């Protein structure tokens, strides 16, 4: 049987990238550090008696705050500290893909705000584009049922993380770019907001300032989560909405 050259090359390239992913970029010590950070992480939540607004967070380890030195230094914790009258229900879980996030919407409770932080695991696990696109759309639709104000904020350019080396990093960047495109399209389709953290290498602050990554070279550090908080407030316009949840 005669195979077409262009049908085989993508498979070979992917196989080679995956091999590198597990032999160089994902060195054993980095995998161990990432696992250790995940075991230590706890989703930040708060339930003030005088709450004026409610926020639901769903997603993966970035929603949990993995990589932060303490829950209070995660994105959720930073929001909770700045807005003490904001009730935060955090259902994010380490390792979650968009398919897993669908199951984080149990119940029927309504919220003022929903923040979706997912996508990195869909990229790293090489999930099929069609599946990722469909799961993103399901998550966005479910989020809009729970709140009028929904923000989708996937992790940035995963390929730029020190966790990966070429050619795996090139594959991760290509996949992250496509995933961000799916999120952008879904947000526009459902009336949600998309906060973009994706940057090319030359413009990515996580490349220019290595201290923005945690010790595993994959998750944000305390400083990285502060940067994400600033991007969230700047791009979403939520700052004005959240003002009612400040201390009296």
N, C-alpha and C positions, 0 to 999 in steps of 0.2 A: 504494500500500500504506500502511496506517495503522499506525504504530508506537505501542506503549504508552509513555507518558511515563516510567514508572518503570524501564523496561528500557534507556532511552537515557541517562538522567541519570548512572548510575554510570560509564558509559563516558566521558562528557564530563568528569566530575569527575576520573577517573583520567588522562585525556589532559592536562587542564589542570595537574594536579599534576606529571606527568612533564615537561611543558614548563617549569614553574618550576624543577624539579629541575636542569635542564640550563642554565638561563639566569640563575638568581640564587643559589640555595642552593649549587649546585656551581659556583661561580665558578672561572674557569680556574686562578687561583693556588692554590686549595684542591685541585683535582684534581692539579695539578703537585706540590704538597707531599705528598699522599697517595702518589703514584707514587714520589716520591723516597724517602720513608720505607720503602716496600715494597722498593725496590731495595737499600736499606741494611740491611734486616733479615735476621737469620740465626737459625734455630731453636736455642735453647739445648739442649744435650745433655751428659750426663756418664756416664762408665762407671768408677766407682771399683772398684779391685781387691777391696776388702773390702765390697762392696755387700750390704746386708741386705734391701733391698726394691727392687722394680722398678716403674716408672711409665711407661705409654704415654700420650703426648699426641697427639691427632688434632684436626684442625679447620682454622680459617682464619687470617687474619693476627693475630687476638688470641692464638691458640696459638703462632704464630711469635714474637710479641712486638713487632710493628710499632708504632712510636711510642715505644718505650723508647730511652733514650740508648745502651744497650749490651745485648747478650743477657743479661748477668747481672742486668739490671734488669727483665727481663720476668717474667711470672708463673712460668714454668718456671725461670728463673734464680734468682729469689727462693727457690723451693722447694729448688733445688740447693744454694744457699749455706747455708740453714738446716739442711738434711739432707744432709751431704756423703757419707753412705753410701747414698744413694738413686740407683739407676741410672735415668736418664731417657732414653727413646727418644722423640724428638719428630718426628713425621711431618706436622705441620701445614704448610699452604701458603697463601701470600697468595692471596686471591680465591676460596678454596674454598667451595662450597655444601655442604649436607648430602649431595647426590648425589655430589660429589667425595670427601667424607670416606669414603664406602663403600669407595672404592678405596684408602684409606690403611690398610686392614686386611689387606694382603698377608701371607702366611705363616700359621703356626699357633702361634707362640710365645705362651705364657701369661705374664701379668703379675700382680703383686699389686694394682695399681691402674690404672684407665684414666680419663683426664680428656678429655672432649669439649668443645671450645670452638668452636662454630660457630653459624650462624643469621643473622648480620648481612647476609651477601651474599644469602641467600634473601629477606630483607626488602627490601633495596635494589633488587634486580633484578626485583622484582614477580613472583616465581615463583608459580604457582597453588597455592592452599592445599592441594588434594588431593595434589599432587606433593610439597610440603614435608612434609606430615604422613606420607606413605608413606616418604620418605627418612629422616626422623627415626626412624621405627620400625625401619627396616633398620639404621641406625647403632647404635641402642640394643641391638638383638638381637646384632649383631656384637660390640659392646663387652662384653656379658655373657658371650659365649663366651670372650673373652680374659681376663676377670678377674671375681672375685666382687664386688669393690668398684668400682663405676662411678659417676662423677659427670658429669652433663650441666650445663654452665655456659655458656649462650649469652650474648652481649653484652647489655647492658641496653637501655634505651629509646632506640633509634637516633634516633627523632624529636626527642629532646632535644639531640642533638649540634649544635654551632654550624655544622657543615657544611651543615645544612638550614635553610630558611626556610619560613614558611607560603606556600601550603597544602601544600607537599611534606612539611613536618615533621609535619603532622597525619596525612597518609597513612602516613608511616613509623611514627608512634606506634601507629596502629590496626593496622598489619601486624605490628609487633613484639609487641603485646599478644597477637594471635592465635598467633603463632609460639611465644611462651612457653607459651601454653596447650597447644599440641601437645606441647611438650617435657615439660611437667609430666605430661600424660596418659601419654606413652610411658614415662617413668621409673617411674611407678606400675605400669604394666602389666608391665614387665620386671624389677622389683625393683632398679632403679637409684635414685640420689639426684639430685634437681634442686636446683641452687643458683640462687636468684633474684637477679638484678641489676636487674630491671625496677622502675622507680620512676616515678610520676607526676611531672610537672615540679616541683611545689611541694616534693616530698620527695627529689628526686634530688640527691645530693651533687655529681654532675658538672655540674649547673646552678648550684648554690650556690657551688662552688669551681672556677672556670674552669681553674685550673692542673692539674686532673686530666686534661685533654685534651692531646694532643700538638699540635704547631703546625698540623696539617691540620684540626683541629677535629672529628676523627672517631675516631681511635684514642686509647687511654689513654696518658698520659705515665708517667714513672717512678712518680710519686705515685699515678696511677690504677691501675697494676698492683699497687702495694702495698695499695691499698684492696681490690682484687679478691682478693688473697691472703688478706687478713683475712676477707673474706666466705666464701671457700672453706673455710677452716679452721673458722670459726664455724658455718657451716650444714651442713657435711658430717660433722663429727666425725673427720676424718682426722688431726687433730693428735695424738691418742693413738696411732693406728696408726703414724704417721711417727716417733714418738719413738725407735723402734729404729734409725732411720737417722741419728740424730745422731752427732756425733763422739764417740769413746770418751774 
